[in-house]
Amino acid sequence: MPEVLQPLRHVSLLALPKMLSSSIAIPMEMLEAARARLLLQRAGDSDFTIELVARQREPMTMLGGFPLQPHKACSEVEHTDLIVVPALWRNPRPVVKHEDSVVRWLRQRYLQGASIVAVGTGVCMVAAAGLLDGQVATTHWHYLDAFARDYPRVKLQRERLLTQAGRIYCAASVNSGADMMVHLLAMLYGKPLALAIEQQFSPEVRNPLDKGVFHDDQYSRHADEAIAHAQSWLRQNMLKPLQLELLAAQVGLSERQLERRFKQVTELTPGQYLQRLRCDQACELLQHSNLSVADIASATGFSDSSHLGRVFRRWLQQTPGQYRQKVRLKLFSG
C-alpha cells in the first residue's frame, strides 16, 4: 500500500548535464498548477517552494543551447520533501560518474525523509546511490539491458512504466513522469485535485491514478491468483450485472473472502472495479466513436445514460459530454 505522504514544504528539481529539460519542466509546471489551486482553495498551510538545484549554482547550458540558472547548489539544500531527478540524454554513465557528489546528496536527503521521483535514465542516479538495492524500479526501454548489468541488485521491472519502492517513484519516460506526478499529487492532496491537474495538462485523461504504479511490498504485491482470476472474469463479463455469489464460486472463495482479498490487493471493491472497467470502455467510445451517450451506456453495461453519468462523474469528476468535448478538441479534423 502506498505510504501516506505529508504535504510538501519544499521541492527540489535536480538539474544535471545532458538532461532532458522537459523531464523536470513538466513536473515543475504541474506542481505550480497544484500549488495555485491549493492557494485558491486556501487549503490550510499548503504552500510550498519549488527550487532548481544543481551540483553548483553556476549557469548551465541544456541541449540545444537552452540556458538554465539553478537557484541553489545541492550543498545548500539541507532539507527537502521531494526531489525530481531528470532523464538523461543517451548514455547516463558519464553523468552519474561526474556527479558523484549529487549522488551522495540524493542518498543523504532520502535517508533524511525526502521522496524521489526519477524519470527515465535518471533512475541510474538513484540506483548509484544504493537506494534501489533489493527494490523495484523501471527505466527507459532503450537502457533496460545496460541498467540490469550496471545495477544487478535492483529488481528491474521491464514491463512496467511506473514503479514505487517506499518513497522512490520511477517513471520510464517523460510522459510516464507526468503520469507519476498525477499519482503523487493524488496521494498528497486527493484525487479531485490530481484529476483537475491531469485534465489541465492532458484532457484525454490517461487514468494513471489506477492504471498501475507497481510497488513491491507485503501489502500491494499482487500474487493472489484467485483475485487475478476474479479480475479476468470481470473483464470478460463486464456487461453482465455483478453477482458476488457467482463470482465467488468462480474463484473458489466465499463472498466475504472475495470482498476482503479483492479490496486488499486492488484497493477497490469488486463493484468499484467493475464500474471502473465500464468507465474506461466508455472513455474509449466517447473519444473514438460517434455513438450517443445513451448508446454508449447500453454498450458498456450501464442501465441508462443517467446511470453512466452518475458513475462517470464519481470517477472522472466530469460528465461524459464534457469528457467527449475535451478529447475531441485535441483531434485533427480532415
ChimeraX attribute file (.defattr): number of C-alpha atoms within 10 A of each C-alpha:
attribute: neighborCount
match mode: 1-to-1
recipient: residues
	/A:1	16
	/A:2	16
	/A:3	10
	/A:4	9
	/A:5	14
	/A:6	10
	/A:7	15
	/A:8	19
	/A:9	15
	/A:10	17
	/A:11	23
	/A:12	26
	/A:13	23
	/A:14	22
	/A:15	26
	/A:16	23
	/A:17	21
	/A:18	19
	/A:19	23
	/A:20	21
	/A:21	20
	/A:22	14
	/A:23	25
	/A:24	26
	/A:25	13
	/A:26	17
	/A:27	22
	/A:28	20
	/A:29	13
	/A:30	21
	/A:31	20
	/A:32	16
	/A:33	17
	/A:34	20
	/A:35	19
	/A:36	13
	/A:37	15
	/A:38	17
	/A:39	14
	/A:40	9
	/A:41	10
	/A:42	11
	/A:43	12
	/A:44	8
	/A:45	11
	/A:46	14
	/A:47	16
	/A:48	14
	/A:49	13
	/A:50	19
	/A:51	17
	/A:52	21
	/A:53	24
	/A:54	25
	/A:55	21
	/A:56	17
	/A:57	16
	/A:58	12
	/A:59	12
	/A:60	17
	/A:61	14
	/A:62	16
	/A:63	12
	/A:64	6
	/A:65	8
	/A:66	9
	/A:67	10
	/A:68	14
	/A:69	15
	/A:70	19
	/A:71	18
	/A:72	17
	/A:73	17
	/A:74	21
	/A:75	14
	/A:76	13
	/A:77	14
	/A:78	10
	/A:79	16
	/A:80	20
	/A:81	20
	/A:82	22
	/A:83	24
	/A:84	24
	/A:85	27
	/A:86	31
	/A:87	31
	/A:88	25
	/A:89	16
	/A:90	12
	/A:91	12
	/A:92	20
	/A:93	17
	/A:94	10
	/A:95	18
	/A:96	22
	/A:97	13
	/A:98	11
	/A:99	17
	/A:100	15
	/A:101	14
	/A:102	24
	/A:103	20
	/A:104	16
	/A:105	18
	/A:106	24
	/A:107	19
	/A:108	15
	/A:109	19
	/A:110	22
	/A:111	11
	/A:112	13
	/A:113	13
	/A:114	21
	/A:115	21
	/A:116	25
	/A:117	25
	/A:118	31
	/A:119	31
	/A:120	28
	/A:121	30
	/A:122	29
	/A:123	28
	/A:124	28
	/A:125	27
	/A:126	26
	/A:127	22
	/A:128	20
	/A:129	19
	/A:130	17
	/A:131	17
	/A:132	21
	/A:133	16
	/A:134	13
	/A:135	21
	/A:136	24
	/A:137	31
	/A:138	31
	/A:139	27
	/A:140	21
	/A:141	16
	/A:142	12
	/A:143	17
	/A:144	17
	/A:145	11
	/A:146	12
	/A:147	22
	/A:148	15
	/A:149	10
	/A:150	14
	/A:151	16
	/A:152	13
	/A:153	15
	/A:154	20
	/A:155	16
	/A:156	21
	/A:157	17
	/A:158	15
	/A:159	9
	/A:160	18
	/A:161	24
	/A:162	27
	/A:163	24
	/A:164	24
	/A:165	20
	/A:166	17
	/A:167	17
	/A:168	23
	/A:169	27
	/A:170	32
	/A:171	30
	/A:172	29
	/A:173	23
	/A:174	22
	/A:175	15
	/A:176	18
	/A:177	28
	/A:178	22
	/A:179	25
	/A:180	27
	/A:181	25
	/A:182	26
	/A:183	25
	/A:184	19
	/A:185	24
	/A:186	17
	/A:187	18
	/A:188	16
	/A:189	18
	/A:190	12
	/A:191	19
	/A:192	15
	/A:193	19
	/A:194	22
	/A:195	25
	/A:196	20
	/A:197	23
	/A:198	24
	/A:199	18
	/A:200	13
	/A:201	15
	/A:202	16
	/A:203	19
	/A:204	20
	/A:205	19
	/A:206	14
	/A:207	16
	/A:208	18
	/A:209	21
	/A:210	12
	/A:211	11
	/A:212	14
	/A:213	20
	/A:214	22
	/A:215	22
	/A:216	18
	/A:217	15
	/A:218	8
	/A:219	11
	/A:220	15
	/A:221	14
	/A:222	16
	/A:223	9
	/A:224	13
	/A:225	10
	/A:226	17
	/A:227	23
	/A:228	16
	/A:229	14
	/A:230	21
	/A:231	19
	/A:232	12
	/A:233	14
	/A:234	19
	/A:235	14
	/A:236	10
	/A:237	13
	/A:238	17
	/A:239	16
	/A:240	12
	/A:241	12
	/A:242	15
	/A:243	11
	/A:244	16
	/A:245	13
	/A:246	12
	/A:247	20
	/A:248	19
	/A:249	13
	/A:250	13
	/A:251	16
	/A:252	13
	/A:253	16
	/A:254	15
	/A:255	15
	/A:256	12
	/A:257	11
	/A:258	23
	/A:259	18
	/A:260	15
	/A:261	18
	/A:262	21
	/A:263	15
	/A:264	18
	/A:265	18
	/A:266	19
	/A:267	15
	/A:268	17
	/A:269	17
	/A:270	24
	/A:271	15
	/A:272	14
	/A:273	18
	/A:274	22
	/A:275	21
	/A:276	18
	/A:277	19
	/A:278	23
	/A:279	24
	/A:280	17
	/A:281	17
	/A:282	23
	/A:283	21
	/A:284	13
	/A:285	20
	/A:286	21
	/A:287	17
	/A:288	13
	/A:289	11
	/A:290	11
	/A:291	13
	/A:292	13
	/A:293	20
	/A:294	16
	/A:295	14
	/A:296	24
	/A:297	23
	/A:298	16
	/A:299	17
	/A:300	21
	/A:301	22
	/A:302	23
	/A:303	13
	/A:304	16
	/A:305	16
	/A:306	13
	/A:307	13
	/A:308	25
	/A:309	19
	/A:310	14
	/A:311	20
	/A:312	22
	/A:313	14
	/A:314	12
	/A:315	18
	/A:316	19
	/A:317	18
	/A:318	16
	/A:319	17
	/A:320	22
	/A:321	12
	/A:322	11
	/A:323	21
	/A:324	21
	/A:325	15
	/A:326	16
	/A:327	18
	/A:328	16
	/A:329	11
	/A:330	11
	/A:331	10
	/A:332	6
	/A:333	6
	/A:334	3
